[in-house]
Amino acid sequence: MAEKIIKNIVVILLTQLIVTAVILFISSVIIWKYAYDEKAISAVTIGTYIIVNILGGLIAGKLFKKNRFLWGIASGILYFSVLLLGGVIIFKTGRLEMSAIINCLICAVSGMTGGMFART
């Protein structure tokens, strides 16, 4: 049972990270070519969080079948935690600012939304 849960979580997280990389690569090329604007970069980042976590919630809902809302929230929080850990390792900072808390909430709510729409 625990092996299946871990396998499902790894599948969800890897899917989220791959889709994030693809979206950010494509959007960075577009922003670089047409408009280097900090607001556009921020909008793309938040949009990426929403899209990726809805997808993660959908996958979680389909894989786990029960407690889809909770697994969606968990996938969003886990995704954010991995990004936060990566940021701490790369930038060597440990401060948790209000924007990080807001981004965590965006990830959690988006994951929950994806879980809600998952059909078993």
Stockholm file with secondary structure:
# STOCKHOLM 1.0

chainA/1-120         MAEKIIKNIVVILLTQLIVTAVILFISSVIIWKYAYDEKAISAVTIGTYIIVNILGGLIAGKLFKKNRFLWGIASGILYFSVLLLGGVIIFKTGRLEMSAIINCLICAVSGMTGGMFART
#=GR chainA/1-120 SS CHHHHHHHHHHHHHHHHHHHHHHHHHHHHHHHHHCCCHHHHHHHHHHHHHHHHHHHHHHHHHHHCSSHHHHHHHHHHHHHHHHHHHHHHHHCCCCCCHHHHHHHHHHHHHHHHHHHHCCC
#=GC SS_cons         CHHHHHHHHHHHHHHHHHHHHHHHHHHHHHHHHHCCCHHHHHHHHHHHHHHHHHHHHHHHHHHHCSSHHHHHHHHHHHHHHHHHHHHHHHHCCCCCCHHHHHHHHHHHHHHHHHHHHCCC
//
